[in-house]
Amino acid sequence: MRQDPRLLAVDMLLEIDREEVPCHLVIRRVLDHGCEMSLRDRNFCRRLTEGTIERCIYLDYMIDQVARTGTKKMKPVIRWIIRTAAYQIWFMSVPDRAAVSEAVRITAQKGCGPLKGFVNGVLRNLVRRKDGLTLPDRTSDPDGYLSVRYSMPLPIVRRWTERYGREKTEAAAASFEEKPPLTVRFREDASSLERELEEEGISVTDAPYVRDAHILSGVTGLDDLPAFRRGALAVQDVSSMLAVRAAGIRKSSTVLDLCAAPGGKAMLAADLAPDGRVIARDLTEKRAGLIRSGAARLGIGNLTVECRDASVFDPKLAEIADVVLADVPCSGLGVIGRKPDIRYRISDAKTASLVKLQREILAQAVRYVRPGGTLLYSTCTVDVRENEENAVWLAERMKLEPVAVAPDLPEELREEAGNKNYLQLLPGTHRCDGFFFAKFRKG
């Protein structure tokens, strides 16, 4: 029997909420592997699931203006049914009547028949009053406005506003509502590859900051492209490419990537060091397998993949590396546009735990760098505790180098970095994911 896209969306949202599983993993598992739905229904289900998560704070704020029982007090299944219907009413080209009636139907299917009247009443009120519902006042409550308007948790809004100002904070929040670009690194002649892709109906434009980075539009499936299958394309955001290039990898360098999955940085390092070697490590065999499969597709022969805990020192690699890449586990706030549920999972306690782990890994990373070698510290987040404060902590153990001296750093970013010993890329301000990196040299 063909699956119901609305019902499946509610089921996925319940699993994401209950199990705290990253939404992109649940969606990939459910929709991309054996899902019995048409492409149209699958796309509807994907957008409904991702969009409801992305706009959750906004939807709750509007629902709470019309419901006698606030969303926080609703049963989880009812909460998600109403949220998905509200998302259809506000953000999808679904007739209001259909969004309401389908929500009532799903309520019964989920075994909540006695609550059909409640769901119907809340949604009918929402439809009737939606044009008169308001956001927090932008003047008297600017943080509250940004939080609700862009569905960003208030603590993040306050922290970013204090650090970067209101304009950059709103630009970042607004950027998360845009579809992230598919950025690739060309590994063959650019003009020939561009012609080949355009013959496949793919639009190719230059990506910012990195000379061999390009944005592809019109791709329905990467695996369907011969250029991808033969390893001519490597998927990677320009922020990640910039960090690896800033490390100063040479043709014969020995590079150690401590937290390498899914492998983009390690594979770029291997291409930059054709006469050297790259050791790529990650915590589990599953994550190590992602690196192996990517390296096999690209035909990379100078990369070794190992399953190791980066927080535990391996004496076999003491002072072996010319370059150590330490892209550590982090809160991921710079990639909310790709993983919308990340914003709801972070807290001060979780951040403190992450910082502890990050420093455990960095303490070992220092021991792998040979005298005169380089440690490149990076994260895909926007948080001073995980970024600048860790850089200060690490500078007590190694010499911090100004990132502006990186030979591959574009002039636009070189001027912005100035004499700072790090570069914080901000979504909405810079044309890439949010990212941080700092470079250190061992005396």
N, C-alpha and C positions, 0 to 999 in steps of 0.2 A: 504493500500500500504506500502511495506517495506521501511523504511527510508534509506536515502543515508548517509553513515558514514562521508564522506568528507564534505558534505553540513551541516550536523548536527554539526560537529566540528566547522565550521566557524560560525554558528549561536550561539553556546555556547560561543565562544571566543568574539563575538560581545556583547553578554549580560554581560559577565564577565568584559569587558572593559568599556562598557557604564554605567552599573549599579554599578560597583565596588563591585560586589558580589564575595565572596571567590570561587575560581575555584572548590574546592573539593565539595562544597555544590551544585553548578550547575551541575557538573558531576554526583553526586549521585542522584539528583532529576531527571535528564533527562535519564541517562543510567540504573539506577537500579530500576526504577519504571515504568513499562508499556512500555518500549522501544521495538518497533517492529523491531528488528534486530537479526540476528544470533549472537551466542557468539563470533564468529570470527570477525564479523563486529563491535560488541560492543567493543571488545578489541582493534581493530584498531582505532576506534574513540576515545577511552579513551587515548591511547598512543599518538595519533596525537594532541589531545587537550592539554594534560599535557605537552608533549614534546615541542610543539610550544611555550607555555608560558615559560617553563624552559630555552629554548635556545634563547629567544627573542632578547636580545642584540647582540648575535653572528649573528643571522639571519639578523637583520637589517644592521649590519656592512658589511656583505657580499653583501646583496641586493644593498646597497647604492653605492657599487663600480661599479655596472653595470647599474644602473637605472638613467636616466636623471632626473626623479623626485624622490627625496629622500622619504623614507618611511614616514617621519613625515608630508609630504605634500600630501600624497595619501588620498583618501577617506577611511574611516575606513574599509568598506567592502572589498575594493581592497587590502588594506594593509594586512588584515588577510588572504585573499585568497592567496596572494603571499607568505606570511610567512608560511602558512601550506604546500604549494607546495615546498618551499625551505627546510622545515624540512624533507619532504619525500625524497628529492634529497640528502640531507646530511646524514640523520640519520635513514632512513628506507630502507628496501629491496624492494623498489618500482622502477621499471624502469623509467629512467628520462623522456622518452617520455610520459609515462602514467601520471606522476605527472603533466607535462605541459598541456596535453590535458584535463585532469580532471579539472584543475584549470580554463581553458578557458570555459569549459562547465558550471562550477558553476558560473562563471562571468555572463554568459547569464541568468542562472536560477535566479540570484539575481537581475535581471532587469538592468544590466549594459552592455548590448550588445555592445554599441559603444566603450567600453573599452577592448573588447576582444583582439584586436590587441596589445594594450599596455601591457596587462598581458602576452600574448604570447611572445612578444619581450623581456620583462624583464627576463622571465624565460628561454627562449632560450639562451639569453646572459649569464645567470647564469650557465646553463649547459655547455656551450661552454668554459667559462673562469674559472670554479670552481677550477681547479687544480692550477691555477696561482694566485688566490686571497690570500691575506696575512692578518695576524693579526698585531696589533701594535707591534713595535719592543720591545722584552723582555728586552733588555739592556737599550735603551734610554728612553723607556716609560713603565717601569715595572707595574705601576698601571693600565695604559691603557690596557696592555696585559692581566692582570688578569681579568679586568672588561669584556673584550670582550670574552676571551677564556672561561670563566665560566659563562658568562651572569650575572654578579654581578654589580649592580649600582656602579659607581665610588665613590660616597661619602662613601658607606659602605666599599669598598676596602681600601680607604685612612684611614678611622677611625680605622679599624681592623689592618691594617699594622702598624700604629703608636702605637697601644696599644699592639699587640701581635707579631708583626714581620711578615715578608713576608712569611716565611716557614709555620707558623701555619695558616696564612690567606689563602694561597693556599690549604693547607690540608683541611680546612673547606669548601672552595668553591668546591673542587674536591669531597668531601664526599656527597654534595648535588646532584651529578649526579648519585649516587648509589641508588638502591632501598632500602628503609628503611626496617629493619627486622620487623617481627611480633613477638613482645615480650609479653609473658604472665607470670602471676604469678600462680604457682600451689597451689591449695587449698586442695588437697588430696595427699595421699602417692605418692611420685615422681616416684618410680620404677613401681608401678601399672599403673599410668597415662601414663607414657612413653610407656609401652607395649601396652596399649589400643590405643594410638594415632598411634603408628607404625603399628598396625593392620589395621588402617584406611588409611594407606599410607602416614602418616605424619612423616617427619623427625624432631627429637627433639635434640637440642644441648643446652648446658649450656650457659646462658647469662653471661656477665661479671658483677662483683661487688656485685651482690645480690644472696644469696644462693638458694632462691626458684624461681628465674627468669629463663625462658627458651625461646629459639627462635624456632619457628615453621616454617617449610618449606614444600611446597606442599599443602597448604590449599587453596581450591577453594572457600569455603564459611564456615565461622565460624558457622553459624546457622545450618549447616548440621552435626556438630559434637555433638554426645551425651554428651561428656564431657563438652562442652561449654554450652549446653542447661541446664544441671543440675547444673551449677555453679561451676564446678571444675576448670575452667580457668577464670582468670581475665586479660583482656588486659591492659597493662600499660608499658611504657618505663622504663628502669632501672633508668634513671635520676630522674624521679618522685618518684619511690620507695625509692631511696636513701634519697631524701629530707624528706619524711614522716618518715623514720626510724631514721633520724638524730634528729627529734623533741623529742625523748625520751618518746614516749607514753607507758604508763603502762597498766596493765590488767584492772584496775578500773578507768582509766582516763576519764574525761569529755573533749571532743574535739569539737571545733567549727571550721568548714571549711567555710570561708566567701565567696569564689568564687569557688564553688565546681564542677560545671558541666565540663565534663560529669560524674565525680564522682569517678575516679580512686583513688585519694588520700583519699577521705572520706571512701571508702570501705576498703582500706588497713588499715586506722585508726581504723575502726570498728572491723576488724579481730585482730588487735593488742590490742584492749581493749574489750575483750569479756564480762567482768564484768562491763564495763563502758557504756558510751553513746556518740554518735556522732550526732551533729547537723550540717547538710549540707545545705547551703543557696546559692541561685543564683538569678539573677536579674529578670528573666522572668519565667512564668509558663512552657514555652516550654523547657527551660534549666533545670528547676527543674524536669520536667517529664523525662528527660534523666537519672537523678540520681535515680529517683524512679524505673524506669524500670530496670536499672542495679542492684540495690539493691534487687529487687524482684527476678531477675534471680539467684543471688548469695545466696538468702535465708537469707539475713542479717536482724536481728530483732532489733538490738540496734542502728539503724540509723533513724533519723527524718529529713525529707526534708521540707524546707520552702522557700517561694519566698520573698526575701527581697533585698533592695538596700544596698550594703555593705558600701557605703559612708555615710549612715545616721545612727546615733547611735540609738541602741535599749536598753533603760534603763533596760528592763527585764533581760538582759544578762550581766549586769555590774559585772565584776570580777567573772564570773561563771566558766571560763574554765581553766583546768590544761594546755591545749595546744590549741593555736589558729593557724590554718593554713591560711596564707594569700598568696595564689598563685594568684596574681593580674593580671588584663588585661594588656597585654604588646605588644610590637611590634612583638614578635614571631620569631625573626631572628634565633633562635636556631633550629627551625623545618622547615626551608625552604625546606629540602628534602622531607617533607610530604605535604607542602603547598607552591608550587613554586612561586605563585604570590605575596606572602607576601613581597618579596624583592623589588617590584616595588611600593608598597603602602606607604612606610615609608618616612618621611621627618622630618626636624628639627622641624617644626611647630607641626606635629603630635606627635613627641616624647615629646615635651614640654607639650602638652595637656595630654598625657598619664602619664607623671611624676606627673602632678598636680592631676589627678585622683588617681594615686597610693598612693600619700601622704594623700589624703582625706580618703582613705580606711584604710591606716595604722594608722592614727590618731585615728580612731574608734577602730581598732583592739587592740591597746594597752589597751583600757578601758575594754575589755572583759577578759583580763588575770588576774587570781587571783594572789595575792602576792606569790612570789616564783614560779609562773607558767612560761610557755615558749611561745614565739611567733616565728613561723617559717615563714620567708619571702622568697618567691621564685618567679621566673619568668622562662619562656622558651625562653629567649632572650640572646643576646650577645651585651650589650650596657652599658657602664659605667654609663651613666646618670640614667638609670633605675635600675641598679644593685648596684655597689659599692657606688655611690653617695647617693642613697636612704638608703643604710645600714648606712652610716655616719649620715644622717639626723635622722634615727630611733634610733641610738645609743645615741642621746641626750635625749631620753625619756625612754630608757631601757638599761640594761647592755648587751653588745655584748659579746657572748661567742665564744671561738675558736671552729670551727667546728670539729677540729681534735679530740676533746674529745667525739664525738658522738660514742656510743658503737658499732653501726652496720656499721660504716664506714670502708670499706676494707683498709688493710694496704697500698696498692698501692696509694690510694687517701689520706690517712692520712698523708703519708710522703710528698705528693705534697702540701697539705694544709698547713703543717707546723704550724706556729703560726698565720696564717691569720684567720681573723674572718669571712670568707666566703669561698665558693667554686664555682668557675666558671668552668663549664664543657664546653669544646669546641668540636664541631663536627670535626671529622678528627683527632683530638689529643686524645680525649677520645672515648671510644667505646659505644657511646650513643648519644642522642639528645643534642643540646646545652642547658644548664640549669644553673641557679644560685640559691644558697640558702645561707641564713645567719640565725643564731639562736640567740635569745635574751631572757634574763630572767628578770622578774619583781622583783625589790627589795622589 
